[in-house]
């Protein structure tokens, strides 16, 4: 990329395609020119900006909370989705890990109920405490240090070229907002994700159980991006099947391929369809193994 | 204000207070310093950025649409809110004009139904056609030329000082987005307002009848700003009672006083409470008559 933002990318097709697109899209004389108003970039989070194996970071946070919630409300132990969580039901948890929309929706219903009535400040403090006191089981490091350095460089490069950069994840909007400014250098308002409705009561923002719009997966990603920006993203980056609609609507689509068992993970589970779509659409594939000099921040 | 942005403001207490706050809030050594992340400004629209007399611009647009909708669906003529619209019920329309939350909510329910199933492109084309083919009854000019020049200058001044500027109105998000870039110089994503949910279907964003969150009036303004930005606005400008919560949550609150019957309107109807709150809170009052050299764009 430009300046320091070049440092973690190896020369190759992916880097070339990115530099070429971001240069041409800023040039009025190019057929690939993108007007300033349309320079919106959207990045998926789990597996695109940080490690999502063996499960998305937020899933661990939610498991912990729901277990506490069931302990405090024992009658829930037999109900969905609590019974799956308490019994660590492999099939269900596997579906959540792969961001299967139905499982994620059920999971988020549990989330809605567990945090209903919490103030935003309370919720944010819980997120920060979780991230400060838990390490990744394989790497033994805080999750926020397992953010991909090349992607942070790409975010900076996009900003230099006049793009407004958003993160759009099926994960929780407010979970991500707790880290967006320190970790990604993106304002909270640049984070789009699944979120509950809030009510302003007695000077506080209080979480309600119902969601604000759909889960930001699949077509839900487009709906959330549109609600926020009034547009689709012209530049999109993702790594899973739930990113297909967002990638397909973009002028330039980037797909992170997890093929680096040594430094990160090698897995195409939950990415079969997006890899096929990338091939059909001529999207830019990023091989973690070959295209990145450095993986982590 | 600074440079050209000074042009339309007379010297006086209001201008001084604004310049002082925006200078001090950018200075780390000042007790009024506002960290960059918190530099969010929110402006009400009707009566704060453009003329809202004799009724909000969007109300005319909606009356027209609902009359067509009832003509196409005659059984609606006896139902709320259609019967009020068709019969031009003064009491109801007066409540809408004053942005009474209950009347606005009912009004928006009608709006939701009238445009249900319309694509975003269709809706935006209708807005643009309305604005291009209707003039203000008193001034005989297009509505978009009745935007207040001093407020546009203030928006530019805020941007210069590193503020992210949002418009937050009880009016329709997508109605305002149709004009935000050309008229205010603000990206669509900087517009916060009342909005329907959308569904992405067959490559189009299609309007649903239900709303996304509450109407952006009173506490609803705070909720919509929080959903968008994760914060409250540190700088807020408004002119009506429905702006009180937003103004009260800000470090600096500006209230436009409509006291200029000659160049615009003199009316405190619907602003009685905000003027009292301004007095109690030491908010900055802007006299349209005395503080503005030029009123319109």
Interface residues (C-beta under 8 A of the other chain):
Chain A: X37 X40 X120 X164 X174 X177 X181 X187 X188 X189 X191 X195 X197 X198 X199 X200 X205 X212 X213 X219 X222 X223 X226 X227 X228 X229 X230 X231 X245
Chain B: X37 X40 X120 X164 X174 X177 X181 X187 X188 X189 X191 X195 X197 X198 X199 X200 X201 X205 X212 X213 X219 X222 X223 X226 X227 X228 X229 X230 X231 X245
